[in-house]
């Protein structure tokens, strides 16, 4: 099969013909139709997430069709269209798994990191961690829901019942979660890269009450903020924008160092917290909710052999919405 391979961190992906994978007992073999390009992929490719499986097929926002199944598969059959997320496997026996926090499992494996992912014509995935996809979404539209949507949804839950919500970094995740927040009756304030008029315009089109650069003061005090951009200096910026008792949620898997800041901007029972991975419950809840809103994704499609161009576009910030590889 054709695939794009990461052989070494901080090097371009290499097109290759590799052996077709075979499903294990709990796995399904999937013909990949679309795979979104996530910022986490950049962190893996750029060496910011240590110890990936190498060589590696990246990609963890996969939409495809089951073409074969392992001996223990019960949920899916050939012909079913399914989605594959970041969380690829958890042990099920540790204290985290037994308390509904499988996202924190120390033995977990992740798609496109320890498990070959979707930058290929075929992939295998544990059926217990996959999701059926609503027929109202095309393959390309559905792909960003599998991480930008799922992690964004978990981050939104961590923000509590905040009525005035700031979103720092208005890309793939924020453009999805802004729609969910509006549906829930919240006011959304979008903070983008300074001067990024395209992202600001998209935010306003998606119902934001205000959109501006992250270097601009918030027009109203925020009850909570979610930081999607991997920029540590945004943490004290967001803390200065939230009210007492407010929450700042760091939604990325990697972030640059957070600079020192005065205690007074944390005082007043403000909270800074991170979001780690996702649980299957997050996926079930969000993927049931998304088509009822309905959440609409904005995508720029690239063929598989242009994966490096898609990665570069995401890294430079020239993508509005999400980048998706199509097969």
Buried (B, 14 or more C-beta within 10 A) or exposed (E): BBBBBBEEBEEBBBBBEBEEBEBEEBBBBBBBBBBBBBBBBBBBBBEBBEEBBEBBBBBBBBBBBBBBBBEEBEBBEEEBBBBBBBBBBBBEEBEBBEEEBBBBBEEBBBBBBBBBBBBBBBBBBBBBBBBEBBEEBBBBBBBBBBBBBBBBBBBBEBBBEBEBBBBBBBBBBBBBBBBBBBBBEBBBBBBBBEEBEBBBEBBBEBBBBBBBBBEEEBEBEBBBBBBBBBBBBBBBBBBBBBBEEBBBBBBBBEBEEBEEBEEEBBEEEBBBEBBBBBBBEBBEBBBEBBBEEEBEBBBBBBEBEBBBEBBBBBBEBEBBBBBBBBB
